[in-house]
Amino acid sequence: MLRLLAGEAARRFGGRVAVDSGSLALSFAELDRVSDGVAAGLAHRGVRMGDLVALALPDGPEFPICYLAAAKIGAVTAGLRPGPAVPLRRLDPALVVTAPGLLPPLPALDVVTLPLTDRPGKREPYDTGRLAGLHRAERPPPPLPPDPGRPVAVVFTSGTTGTPRGAVFSDRQLEAVRAHGAGLRWGTGDPRLLFRHLGHLTFMTRLPVFLQTGRTAHVLPRWEPAAVLRVLAEHRLGVLQGTPGQLAGLLAHESRAARGRTGLPHLRLVLSSGGPPGAGLVRALRERFGVPVCNRYLCTEAGLGLGTRPEDPPQDAEHTVGRPRGGVSLALRDPAGRSLPPGEVGEVLLRSGAVTSGYYRDAGASARILTRDGFVRTGDMGYLDHVGRLSLVGRVPVDTQSRA
């Protein structure tokens, strides 16, 4: 699916910027063409369908290039994001792609270290020399036959409640995310500043949406309030998304810097993701920026989740994480697995076509996280009100995973 979407996005959007890191901009046409060359390079190195390619890369054009390249030959991409270390040797990747200084020596593994150097403040065209050791000026192998069950991505949990585990997403799950986020629309995506590392669920499973809608992904080396505000203002971005911690830090910085004036006249929506933000923060954001504030809630393994909408009453985002989004089923269950009525606290379970196939090479943990009727256990506790809004109250006693 990603191969077809990338080709069509290149045809439709051509020179439109797909990934903008500030110093480098990569168009949709370049993304498709350069990833073809890397796909040829991966095949030349012996990477085959079903092999795992681990990416430990800074946020920038190389991550989506390598991710698309692996998908074009049927390999599986594991995006390694900052945080607790992932046991690479246990994953047994066919290839590890990284940049200088990001990983310790891995003598038992095949590692390609890309020569990534940027000159801050200087904007340059993309140079395939940054992909030395991977890119070949050749056509990629021929397309593979369609297979909805073929694994495409491994997305790791944050590791805040234990060793990070890799949730597997196949073409089937990515198609469910694409259908929810883009439907039949082409070219309707507004540019976004990504608030998570590219190895996070936010990008790994939503790349099909970025391709189909022609959405430019703005990325930063790290989340810093001054840099975030600069990108939002410079590119006139209409949506600000972040975790509650990121948004609280940005709000404090913006209030000091603006001295009573907001410097984001084009902003139309604030999205809080990664846990309930608290009523005070939601009100402060709404008052400061003068736009609706919405919540997004899901866990890594669920793929899709819940949210509030801009047209909902303001108190919805202040006190709840909203209702299930299209195609998502929500259940509250007690420790015995019995469904609970509104008002009673139980574990939150989610089900949709985007739910993970299971954990990579961990059948035991997969069996514990997935129910027989297709729900995934989030590890969060909550209750529903009389109109189906979910409020979270904590975690289950024994954590099995972490929020996305």
Secondary structure as UniProt FT lines:
FT   HELIX           2..13
FT   TURN            14..15
FT   STRAND          17..20
FT   STRAND          24..27
FT   HELIX           28..44
FT   TURN            45..46
FT   TURN            49..50
FT   STRAND          52..56
FT   HELIX           62..72
FT   TURN            73..74
FT   STRAND          76..79
FT   HELIX           88..91
FT   STRAND          95..98
FT   TURN            100..101
FT   TURN            107..108
FT   STRAND          111..113
FT   TURN            120..121
FT   HELIX           128..131
FT   TURN            132..134
FT   TURN            148..149
FT   STRAND          151..156
FT   TURN            160..161
FT   STRAND          166..170
FT   HELIX           171..181
FT   TURN            182..184
FT   STRAND          192..193
FT   TURN            198..199
FT   HELIX           201..204
FT   TURN            205..206
FT   HELIX           207..213
FT   STRAND          217..218
FT   HELIX           225..234
FT   TURN            235..236
FT   STRAND          239..242
FT   HELIX           244..258
FT   TURN            259..260
FT   TURN            265..266
FT   STRAND          269..273
FT   HELIX           279..289
FT   STRAND          293..297
FT   TURN            300..302
FT   STRAND          306..307
FT   TURN            310..311
FT   HELIX           314..319
FT   STRAND          323..324
FT   TURN            326..327
FT   STRAND          329..333
FT   TURN            335..336
FT   TURN            342..343
FT   STRAND          346..351
FT   TURN            353..354
FT   STRAND          358..359
FT   TURN            360..361
FT   HELIX           363..369
FT   TURN            372..373
FT   STRAND          376..384
FT   TURN            386..387
FT   STRAND          390..395
//
